[in-house]
Amino acid sequence: MESEKIIKPANGYLMLTVFFLSFFGSIAAAIKYENPIFLIITFIALVLSFGFILVNPNTSKVVLLFGKYIGTIKQNGLYWANPFYTKRKISLRASNFDSERLKVNDKLGNPVMISTILVWRVTDTYKSAFDVDNYENFVRVQTDAAVRKLASMYPYDNFADEGHEEDITLRSSVNEVSETLEKELEERLAIAGIEVLEARIGYLAYAQEIANAMLKRQQATAIVAARHKIVEGAVSMVEMALEELNKKDIVDLDEERKAAMVSNLMVILCGDKDASPVLNTGTLNH
């Protein structure tokens, strides 16, 4: 199995000088001596001019001779090689790919909309040119496939009432999910000689048909968690109030009055609206 082979052809500037001398010199000789035989040199110079290869920074040229792989030129500059070589340009620059928003099911079966942002570049020009049909289209298709697989591996989110707060999710575990996505893409794109520089989720949301229901569930979960904290704090405050009253001997409360006091304090502390006090102008028993 062949692999990438780096080559460096002849200096193009030297051959450019030879081309100009032979091209214009043969024309001048044909005119001076009135002999068309010198035009053969002109024709040969024109044929040789097809051998010039210009390689820009962070680009490469894959060179073929009648279908046979000769090598890859990666160093930028002007070169000259066999004029019958076929040259194919492959960029070595880092490229961004923002995938389309795909509708997939997460691990729990909930439909979600997801897309990814991929940064990649070609490292093996032989694989990119000959092991896949179109390496740019290959990146797009394999990225979509990897995103679909990733979404099926994790739930979109976990709720407090499910007791799985520590599990990896698409929404909260950004670093873990990105590492998994990068590893999956590296395995898929290695056949095309492509290096994955970065891969992360660019867009993530519930699908429209369940978005409202999931929003209500999140709100309900948040309200329950807030109420839990309020009740926990209210119980501590009531307990502290009773201890202070007993410690300072301010008033002697029997069990019935303690229950009434606890009830009133809990209503005041846990209510979502301001309490309206009722003044008792009689005794404590009325």
C-alpha positions as a Markdown table, in Angstrom:
| # | Residue | x | y | z |
|---|---|---|---|---|
| 1 | Met | 0.0 | 0.0 | 0.0 |
| 2 | Glu | 1.4 | 3.4 | -1.0 |
| 3 | Ser | 1.8 | 6.3 | 1.3 |
| 4 | Glu | 2.6 | 10.0 | 1.0 |
| 5 | Lys | 6.0 | 10.7 | -0.5 |
| 6 | Ile | 7.5 | 14.2 | -0.3 |
| 7 | Ile | 9.5 | 15.3 | -3.3 |
| 8 | Lys | 11.3 | 18.5 | -4.3 |
| 9 | Pro | 11.6 | 19.1 | -8.1 |
| 10 | Ala | 14.1 | 21.3 | -9.8 |
| 11 | Asn | 14.5 | 25.0 | -9.1 |
| 12 | Gly | 11.8 | 26.8 | -11.1 |
| 13 | Tyr | 13.7 | 30.1 | -11.4 |
| 14 | Leu | 16.6 | 28.5 | -13.2 |
| 15 | Met | 14.3 | 26.8 | -15.6 |
| 16 | Leu | 12.4 | 30.1 | -16.1 |
| 17 | Thr | 15.6 | 31.8 | -17.2 |
| 18 | Val | 16.3 | 28.9 | -19.6 |
| 19 | Phe | 12.7 | 29.2 | -21.0 |
| 20 | Phe | 13.0 | 32.9 | -21.7 |
| 21 | Leu | 16.4 | 32.5 | -23.3 |
| 22 | Ser | 15.3 | 29.6 | -25.5 |
| 23 | Phe | 11.9 | 31.1 | -26.4 |
| 24 | Phe | 12.9 | 34.6 | -27.3 |
| 25 | Gly | 16.4 | 33.6 | -28.6 |
| 26 | Ser | 14.9 | 31.1 | -31.1 |
| 27 | Ile | 12.4 | 33.7 | -32.3 |
| 28 | Ala | 15.2 | 36.2 | -32.7 |
| 29 | Ala | 17.4 | 33.6 | -34.5 |
| 30 | Ala | 14.5 | 32.7 | -36.9 |
| 31 | Ile | 14.0 | 36.3 | -37.8 |
| 32 | Lys | 17.7 | 37.1 | -38.1 |
| 33 | Tyr | 18.7 | 34.1 | -40.2 |
| 34 | Glu | 15.3 | 33.8 | -41.9 |
| 35 | Asn | 15.3 | 30.1 | -41.1 |
| 36 | Pro | 12.1 | 28.6 | -39.6 |
| 37 | Ile | 14.0 | 25.7 | -38.2 |
| 38 | Phe | 14.7 | 27.7 | -35.1 |
| 39 | Leu | 10.9 | 27.7 | -34.4 |
| 40 | Ile | 11.3 | 24.1 | -33.3 |
| 41 | Ile | 13.2 | 25.4 | -30.3 |
| 42 | Thr | 10.3 | 27.8 | -29.6 |
| 43 | Phe | 7.8 | 25.0 | -29.7 |
| 44 | Ile | 10.0 | 22.9 | -27.3 |
| 45 | Ala | 10.2 | 25.9 | -25.0 |
| 46 | Leu | 6.4 | 26.2 | -24.9 |
| 47 | Val | 6.1 | 22.5 | -24.1 |
| 48 | Leu | 8.6 | 22.8 | -21.3 |
| 49 | Ser | 6.7 | 25.8 | -19.9 |
| 50 | Phe | 3.9 | 23.3 | -18.8 |
| 51 | Gly | 6.4 | 21.9 | -16.3 |
| 52 | Phe | 6.4 | 25.0 | -14.0 |
| 53 | Ile | 4.7 | 24.3 | -10.6 |
| 54 | Leu | 3.9 | 27.1 | -8.2 |
| 55 | Val | 3.2 | 26.1 | -4.6 |
| 56 | Asn | 1.8 | 28.7 | -2.2 |
| 57 | Pro | 2.3 | 28.7 | 1.6 |
| 58 | Asn | 0.2 | 26.0 | 3.3 |
| 59 | Thr | -0.8 | 24.3 | 0.1 |
| 60 | Ser | 0.5 | 21.3 | -1.7 |
| 61 | Lys | 0.6 | 19.8 | -5.1 |
| 62 | Val | 0.1 | 16.0 | -5.7 |
| 63 | Val | 2.0 | 15.0 | -8.8 |
| 64 | Leu | 1.0 | 12.1 | -11.1 |
| 65 | Leu | 2.5 | 10.8 | -14.3 |
| 66 | Phe | -0.1 | 9.0 | -16.5 |
| 67 | Gly | -2.0 | 7.8 | -13.4 |
| 68 | Lys | 1.0 | 6.8 | -11.4 |
| 69 | Tyr | 1.6 | 8.7 | -8.1 |
| 70 | Ile | 5.0 | 10.4 | -8.2 |
| 71 | Gly | 4.9 | 12.4 | -4.9 |
| 72 | Thr | 3.7 | 15.5 | -3.1 |
| 73 | Ile | 5.3 | 18.9 | -3.1 |
| 74 | Lys | 4.7 | 20.7 | 0.2 |
| 75 | Gln | 7.4 | 23.3 | 0.4 |
| 76 | Asn | 6.3 | 26.6 | -1.1 |
| 77 | Gly | 8.1 | 28.1 | -4.1 |
| 78 | Leu | 8.5 | 27.9 | -7.8 |
| 79 | Tyr | 9.6 | 24.5 | -9.2 |
| 80 | Trp | 9.9 | 22.8 | -12.6 |
| 81 | Ala | 9.2 | 19.1 | -13.3 |
| 82 | Asn | 8.2 | 16.9 | -16.2 |
| 83 | Pro | 5.7 | 18.9 | -18.3 |
| 84 | Phe | 3.6 | 15.7 | -18.6 |
| 85 | Tyr | 3.0 | 15.6 | -14.9 |
| 86 | Thr | -0.6 | 16.0 | -13.7 |
| 87 | Lys | -0.8 | 18.4 | -10.8 |
| 88 | Arg | -3.6 | 18.4 | -8.1 |
| 89 | Lys | -3.8 | 21.1 | -5.5 |
| 90 | Ile | -4.6 | 20.2 | -1.9 |
| 91 | Ser | -4.8 | 22.8 | 0.8 |
| 92 | Leu | -3.0 | 22.2 | 4.1 |
| 93 | Arg | -4.7 | 25.1 | 5.9 |
| 94 | Ala | -7.0 | 24.6 | 8.9 |
| 95 | Ser | -10.6 | 24.6 | 7.8 |
| 96 | Asn | -13.8 | 25.2 | 9.7 |
| 97 | Phe | -17.0 | 23.2 | 9.1 |
| 98 | Asp | -20.3 | 24.2 | 10.8 |
| 99 | Ser | -22.7 | 21.3 | 10.3 |
| 100 | Glu | -26.4 | 21.6 | 9.7 |
| 101 | Arg | -28.8 | 21.4 | 12.6 |
| 102 | Leu | -29.8 | 17.7 | 12.8 |
| 103 | Lys | -32.9 | 16.4 | 14.4 |
| 104 | Val | -31.9 | 13.3 | 16.4 |
| 105 | Asn | -32.9 | 11.3 | 19.5 |
| 106 | Asp | -30.9 | 11.5 | 22.6 |
| 107 | Lys | -30.2 | 8.5 | 24.9 |
| 108 | Leu | -33.6 | 8.8 | 26.5 |
| 109 | Gly | -35.4 | 9.0 | 23.2 |
| 110 | Asn | -36.1 | 12.8 | 23.3 |
| 111 | Pro | -35.9 | 14.5 | 20.0 |
| 112 | Val | -33.2 | 17.3 | 20.0 |
| 113 | Met | -31.7 | 19.7 | 17.5 |
| 114 | Ile | -27.9 | 19.5 | 17.4 |
| 115 | Ser | -25.0 | 20.8 | 15.3 |
| 116 | Thr | -21.3 | 20.7 | 15.6 |
| 117 | Ile | -18.3 | 23.0 | 14.7 |
| 118 | Leu | -15.3 | 21.1 | 13.4 |
| 119 | Val | -11.8 | 22.4 | 12.8 |
| 120 | Trp | -9.7 | 20.1 | 10.6 |
| 121 | Arg | -6.8 | 20.0 | 8.2 |
| 122 | Val | -5.2 | 17.6 | 5.7 |
| 123 | Thr | -2.0 | 15.9 | 7.0 |
| 124 | Asp | -1.6 | 13.0 | 4.5 |
| 125 | Thr | -2.2 | 14.2 | 0.9 |
| 126 | Tyr | -2.0 | 10.7 | -0.6 |
| 127 | Lys | -4.9 | 9.4 | 1.5 |
| 128 | Ser | -6.9 | 12.6 | 0.9 |
| 129 | Ala | -6.4 | 12.4 | -2.9 |
| 130 | Phe | -6.7 | 8.7 | -3.5 |
| 131 | Asp | -8.2 | 6.8 | -0.5 |
| 132 | Val | -11.6 | 8.7 | -0.6 |
| 133 | Asp | -13.6 | 10.1 | -3.5 |
| 134 | Asn | -13.9 | 13.7 | -2.3 |
| 135 | Tyr | -12.3 | 14.4 | 1.0 |
| 136 | Glu | -14.3 | 17.6 | 1.7 |
| 137 | Asn | -17.6 | 15.8 | 1.2 |
| 138 | Phe | -16.2 | 12.9 | 3.2 |
| 139 | Val | -15.7 | 15.3 | 6.2 |
| 140 | Arg | -19.2 | 16.6 | 6.0 |
| 141 | Val | -20.9 | 13.1 | 5.8 |
| 142 | Gln | -18.8 | 11.6 | 8.6 |
| 143 | Thr | -19.3 | 14.6 | 10.8 |
| 144 | Asp | -23.0 | 14.2 | 10.5 |
| 145 | Ala | -22.8 | 10.5 | 11.3 |
| 146 | Ala | -20.6 | 11.2 | 14.3 |
| 147 | Val | -23.0 | 13.8 | 15.7 |
| 148 | Arg | -25.9 | 11.4 | 15.4 |
| 149 | Lys | -24.0 | 8.7 | 17.2 |
| 150 | Leu | -22.9 | 11.2 | 19.9 |
| 151 | Ala | -26.5 | 12.3 | 20.6 |
| 152 | Ser | -27.6 | 8.7 | 21.1 |
| 153 | Met | -24.9 | 8.1 | 23.7 |
| 154 | Tyr | -26.0 | 10.8 | 26.2 |
| 155 | Pro | -29.2 | 12.3 | 27.5 |
| 156 | Tyr | -29.9 | 16.0 | 26.7 |
| 157 | Asp | -30.1 | 16.8 | 30.4 |
| 158 | Asn | -30.8 | 15.2 | 33.8 |
| 159 | Phe | -33.4 | 16.4 | 36.3 |
| 160 | Ala | -33.1 | 16.6 | 40.0 |
| 161 | Asp | -36.1 | 14.3 | 40.5 |
| 162 | Glu | -34.4 | 11.5 | 38.5 |
| 163 | Gly | -31.4 | 11.3 | 40.9 |
| 164 | His | -28.7 | 11.3 | 38.1 |
| 165 | Glu | -27.2 | 14.7 | 38.6 |
| 166 | Glu | -23.7 | 13.3 | 38.2 |
| 167 | Asp | -24.2 | 11.6 | 34.8 |
| 168 | Ile | -22.7 | 13.1 | 31.7 |
| 169 | Thr | -25.2 | 15.0 | 29.6 |
| 170 | Leu | -25.0 | 16.9 | 26.3 |
| 171 | Arg | -26.0 | 20.2 | 27.9 |
| 172 | Ser | -23.8 | 20.3 | 31.0 |
| 173 | Ser | -20.8 | 18.1 | 30.3 |
| 174 | Val | -19.3 | 20.2 | 27.5 |
| 175 | Asn | -15.7 | 19.0 | 27.9 |
| 176 | Glu | -16.5 | 15.3 | 28.2 |
| 177 | Val | -18.8 | 15.4 | 25.2 |
| 178 | Ser | -16.3 | 17.3 | 23.1 |
| 179 | Glu | -13.6 | 14.8 | 23.9 |
| 180 | Thr | -15.8 | 12.0 | 22.9 |
| 181 | Leu | -16.8 | 13.7 | 19.6 |
| 182 | Glu | -13.1 | 14.5 | 18.8 |
| 183 | Lys | -12.1 | 10.9 | 19.3 |
| 184 | Glu | -15.0 | 9.6 | 17.2 |
| 185 | Leu | -14.2 | 12.0 | 14.3 |
| 186 | Glu | -10.5 | 11.2 | 14.5 |
| 187 | Glu | -11.3 | 7.5 | 14.0 |
| 188 | Arg | -13.6 | 8.2 | 11.1 |
| 189 | Leu | -11.4 | 10.8 | 9.3 |
| 190 | Ala | -8.1 | 8.9 | 9.7 |
| 191 | Ile | -8.8 | 7.0 | 6.4 |
| 192 | Ala | -8.8 | 10.4 | 4.5 |
| 193 | Gly | -5.5 | 11.6 | 6.1 |
| 194 | Ile | -7.3 | 14.3 | 8.0 |
| 195 | Glu | -6.4 | 15.6 | 11.5 |
| 196 | Val | -9.1 | 16.9 | 13.8 |
| 197 | Leu | -7.9 | 20.0 | 15.6 |
| 198 | Glu | -11.1 | 20.8 | 17.5 |
| 199 | Ala | -14.7 | 19.5 | 17.6 |
| 200 | Arg | -17.5 | 20.8 | 19.8 |
| 201 | Ile | -21.3 | 21.2 | 19.8 |
| 202 | Gly | -22.3 | 24.5 | 18.2 |
| 203 | Tyr | -26.1 | 24.3 | 18.8 |
| 204 | Leu | -28.2 | 22.2 | 21.1 |
| 205 | Ala | -31.9 | 22.5 | 22.0 |
| 206 | Tyr | -34.9 | 20.3 | 22.3 |
| 207 | Ala | -37.0 | 19.8 | 19.2 |
| 208 | Gln | -39.9 | 22.2 | 18.8 |
| 209 | Glu | -42.6 | 19.6 | 19.5 |
| 210 | Ile | -41.3 | 19.0 | 23.1 |
| 211 | Ala | -39.5 | 22.2 | 23.9 |
| 212 | Asn | -42.5 | 23.8 | 25.7 |
| 213 | Ala | -43.1 | 20.6 | 27.8 |
| 214 | Met | -39.5 | 20.3 | 28.8 |
| 215 | Leu | -39.3 | 24.0 | 29.7 |
| 216 | Lys | -42.3 | 23.5 | 32.0 |
| 217 | Arg | -40.6 | 20.5 | 33.6 |
| 218 | Gln | -37.4 | 22.4 | 34.2 |
| 219 | Gln | -39.4 | 25.3 | 35.7 |
| 220 | Ala | -41.3 | 22.8 | 38.0 |
| 221 | Thr | -38.1 | 21.2 | 39.0 |
| 222 | Ala | -36.6 | 24.5 | 39.9 |
| 223 | Ile | -39.7 | 25.5 | 41.9 |
| 224 | Val | -39.6 | 22.3 | 43.9 |
| 225 | Ala | -35.9 | 22.7 | 44.6 |
| 226 | Ala | -36.5 | 26.3 | 45.8 |
| 227 | Arg | -39.4 | 25.3 | 48.0 |
| 228 | His | -37.3 | 22.5 | 49.5 |
| 229 | Lys | -34.6 | 25.1 | 50.5 |
| 230 | Ile | -37.3 | 27.5 | 51.8 |
| 231 | Val | -38.9 | 24.8 | 54.0 |
| 232 | Glu | -35.5 | 23.7 | 55.3 |
| 233 | Gly | -34.6 | 27.2 | 56.3 |
| 234 | Ala | -38.0 | 27.9 | 57.8 |
| 235 | Val | -37.8 | 24.8 | 60.0 |
| 236 | Ser | -34.4 | 25.9 | 61.3 |
| 237 | Met | -35.7 | 29.4 | 62.0 |
| 238 | Val | -38.7 | 28.1 | 64.0 |
| 239 | Glu | -36.5 | 25.7 | 65.9 |
| 240 | Met | -34.2 | 28.6 | 66.8 |
| 241 | Ala | -37.1 | 30.8 | 67.8 |
| 242 | Leu | -38.5 | 28.2 | 70.2 |
| 243 | Glu | -35.1 | 27.6 | 71.7 |
| 244 | Glu | -34.5 | 31.3 | 72.3 |
| 245 | Leu | -37.9 | 31.8 | 73.9 |
| 246 | Asn | -37.3 | 28.9 | 76.3 |
| 247 | Lys | -33.7 | 30.0 | 77.0 |
| 248 | Lys | -34.7 | 33.6 | 77.9 |
| 249 | Asp | -37.9 | 32.6 | 79.8 |
| 250 | Ile | -39.9 | 35.2 | 77.9 |
| 251 | Val | -43.1 | 33.1 | 77.7 |
| 252 | Asp | -44.1 | 29.7 | 78.9 |
| 253 | Leu | -45.8 | 27.8 | 76.0 |
| 254 | Asp | -47.6 | 24.5 | 76.3 |
| 255 | Glu | -47.7 | 22.0 | 73.5 |
| 256 | Glu | -50.9 | 23.4 | 71.9 |
| 257 | Arg | -49.5 | 27.0 | 71.8 |
| 258 | Lys | -46.2 | 25.7 | 70.4 |
| 259 | Ala | -48.1 | 24.0 | 67.6 |
| 260 | Ala | -50.0 | 27.1 | 66.9 |
| 261 | Met | -46.9 | 29.2 | 66.9 |
| 262 | Val | -45.1 | 26.8 | 64.6 |
| 263 | Ser | -48.0 | 26.8 | 62.2 |
| 264 | Asn | -48.1 | 30.6 | 62.0 |
| 265 | Leu | -44.4 | 30.9 | 61.5 |
| 266 | Met | -44.3 | 28.2 | 58.8 |
| 267 | Val | -47.1 | 30.0 | 56.9 |
| 268 | Ile | -45.3 | 33.3 | 57.1 |
| 269 | Leu | -41.9 | 31.9 | 56.2 |
| 270 | Cys | -43.0 | 29.5 | 53.4 |
| 271 | Gly | -45.7 | 31.5 | 51.8 |
| 272 | Asp | -45.1 | 33.0 | 48.3 |
| 273 | Lys | -47.0 | 36.2 | 49.3 |
| 274 | Asp | -46.7 | 38.6 | 52.2 |
| 275 | Ala | -48.8 | 37.5 | 55.2 |
| 276 | Ser | -51.6 | 39.7 | 56.4 |
| 277 | Pro | -51.4 | 39.8 | 60.2 |
| 278 | Val | -54.4 | 39.5 | 62.5 |
| 279 | Leu | -54.2 | 41.4 | 65.8 |
| 280 | Asn | -55.6 | 39.7 | 68.9 |
| 281 | Thr | -56.9 | 42.2 | 71.4 |
| 282 | Gly | -58.1 | 39.6 | 73.9 |
| 283 | Thr | -56.3 | 36.9 | 75.7 |
| 284 | Leu | -54.1 | 34.2 | 74.2 |
| 285 | Asn | -57.0 | 31.8 | 74.4 |
| 286 | His | -59.4 | 33.9 | 72.3 |
